[in-house]
Amino acid sequence: MKRAFGGWAATSAPNKDRDRFELLSTEATEAGVPWQDLTQDGYQAPGDMRAGGIQVHYDWKWRADEVQRRLDLADEAR
């Protein structure tokens, strides 16, 4: 059973989608493809959840997919 907010361990526990996002964002930086807007304060992805104005869940899969989409568009443009 999942805890409601995951606790502090949720930020340090292994997360394949967050790890994929990290790898893709590094690749995007090297390629000059913007991605930083996806992690700015106030940005909300479709699967993010907020409670009382506090972000309690980040949709890393959506963010990783979005960075991949941007990388693919940049590749097509070359």
PyMOL commands that set and color helices and strands:
alter all, ss='L'
color gray80, all
select helices_A, chain A and resi 9-12+16-31+36-39+60-77
alter helices_A, ss='H'
color red, helices_A
select strands_A, chain A and resi 49-51+54-57
alter strands_A, ss='S'
color yellow, strands_A
deselect
rebuild
show_as cartoon
